[in-house]
Amino acid sequence: MKLVVKEIVGENAITLDDGQSVFERIKPELAAGHAVELDFTGVAVFASPFLNAAVGQLLKDLKADDLNRLLTVTNLAHAGGEVLARVIENAKRYYSSPDYRQAQAKVLGDMAKDS
C-alpha cells in the first residue's frame, strides 16, 4: 500500500490529529503484515507531534524489526528523517519500558502542577 501524506493532510504535516489520520490508515495494513509506503512528496512542513501520532505509536503493538521491515518512508526531507528517527527511538524506549512510561507520566504531571 502506498499512502501519499499530502493527499490526507495537505502540505503541512504538523498536528496530532493529522498524524492520527495517517496512523488509522496504516496500522491495520502493518498489523496484517502488509508493506506500507508513506510518501511525503509535496509536504513542505512536518513536526514531531505529527510523526509521533502517525508512526511512533505503531510501536505500541508492533516490534521495531517488523516496523523497519514493513514501513518505508519516501520523499521526506533530510531534517524530517532525523526527526522521524528520534521519534522512533523515543517510542521504542517508551513502549518497551513500563518504568520509563511511569517516570515520564510523573514528570508531565509535576510540570502540569507547576503551571
N, C-alpha and C positions, 0 to 999 in steps of 0.2 A: 504494500500500500504506500502511495506517495501522497503526502499532505503538504500543500503549499500554504505556509503560515499566513502569508499576505491575504489569501482568499478568505481566511477566517477572521483575522484581527486587523487587517489593513497594514499600513506602513509602520505602525508603532506597536511593538510587542512589549508592553510595559506592565500591565496590571495583572493582579492575581486572577481576576475574573476571566480575562482573555487567556491566561495560561491554563485555567481550569477547563475552558472550552476545548483547547487542544488536547489536554490530558484525557478528557472524556471520550475523545475520538480515537486516541491511540492506545489507551490502556487495554480495551478488550482484544485488540489485534495482537498486542505484545503478550498478553496473558494466554492467548491461544497458540503462541509460538510463531506467529507470523511476523515477518520483517516489516519494518516501517521506516520510511524516509521522511524526515522533516526538512522541507526545502524552504530556506529563508530568502529566496530571491525576492527583491523588492522591499524587504523590510529594512527601513533606514535606522530605526531606533529600537533598542531592546534593553531590558533591565532584569536584574536578578529576581524580582518578585514574579515576573512572567515565567522565567526559566525554572524557578523553584516549583511553581504550580504545574507547569507543563511537563517537566522532566524529573525534577528532584523527588517528588512524591511517588514516582514509579518505583523507587527503591524500597518502599514500604512493603510491596508484595512481590517484587522481582529481585533475583540475585543480580549483583553487579555484572557478573560474567554474562548472564542472559541479556541484560540491557545492552552491554557492549556488543554482543553478537547480533541482536535483533534491531537495534535503533541506529540509524545512520542520519547524521545531521549534515546538510549540504548548504553551501552558499551563505554561511554565517561568517560575518566579518571576523578578522583575527581577534579583536578585542572581545567579541561575543563568544568565541571559542574559549578564551581564557575565563570568562565569567561562567560559562557552562561547566568547564572543568572544576571550578571552585564549588559550584552548586552541587555537582555530583559527589565530590569528596565530602562536603558537609552533610549531604543526605546519607551517604554510606555510614558515616560516623553516627548520625542522629538515629537512624533506623536500626543500627546493629547494636546499640548500647542503651539499655534502659536507664543506666546510671547517668549517661550523658543527657538523655531526654529529661530526666528528673532535675538535673543541675541546671539545664537551660530554662526549664519552667520556673525554677526558683529565682533565677536571675531576672527573668522577664517580670515575674510577679513583684519582686523587690523594686524594679525600675518603675512599675506602674504605681506602686505605693508612694514613691518619691515625687511623682509628677502631679 
